Amino acid sequence: MATTYEEVSTAITALRQEAETVLAGQQDAWAPLAIRLALWVGQEREVRRNEPPLKVASA
């Protein structure tokens, strides 16, 4: 049982390290897009907040 535990423990450690590497790569790829998306959402909210005055001004 001790041998099996060591093998499982080693496999879990390797799997965890691989998962951390994959997640870090995904975060690096998506972080710039997430920042741009957050800025866009903020701008969209600002436009929607000012929409009624813009409609009146256009009329």
Secondary structure in CASP SS format (residue, H / E / C, confidence):
PFRMAT SS
TARGET T0000
AUTHOR 0000-0000-0000
METHOD secondary structure of the structure
MODEL  1
M C 1.00
A H 1.00
T H 1.00
T H 1.00
Y H 1.00
E H 1.00
E H 1.00
V H 1.00
S H 1.00
T H 1.00
A H 1.00
I H 1.00
T H 1.00
A H 1.00
L H 1.00
R H 1.00
Q H 1.00
E H 1.00
A H 1.00
E H 1.00
T H 1.00
V H 1.00
L H 1.00
A H 1.00
G H 1.00
Q H 1.00
Q H 1.00
D H 1.00
A H 1.00
W H 1.00
A H 1.00
P H 1.00
L H 1.00
A H 1.00
I H 1.00
R H 1.00
L H 1.00
A H 1.00
L H 1.00
W H 1.00
V H 1.00
G H 1.00
Q H 1.00
E H 1.00
R H 1.00
E H 1.00
V H 1.00
R H 1.00
R H 1.00
N H 1.00
E H 1.00
P H 1.00
P H 1.00
L H 1.00
K H 1.00
V H 1.00
A H 1.00
S H 1.00
A C 1.00
END
